[in-house]
Amino acid sequence: MKNLIRRLRKLEGRLTDATGLLPHPDAWFAFWEDKLDRSMNGEDVDMTGFTLAVIDRIVEAGGREQRARAG
């Protein structure tokens, strides 16, 4: 499974999305986090191109918040 995830991330890293942004810079993450937030608030948002990297970053940020509260 780790090999599959590694290969998928490598492929994602070669892509640009419809915004023209390259994956992984802060602006790219901010773009997708905003779209996800709007989608979760009930807006009809096109999530085509959403990647595992965005999900990983959101999970990582949530973990940091939990550690900070517990700290």
Secondary structure by P-SEA (a helix, b strand, c coil): caaaaaaaaaaaaacccccccccccaaaaaaaaaaaaaaaaccccccccccaaaaaaaaaaaaaaaaaaac
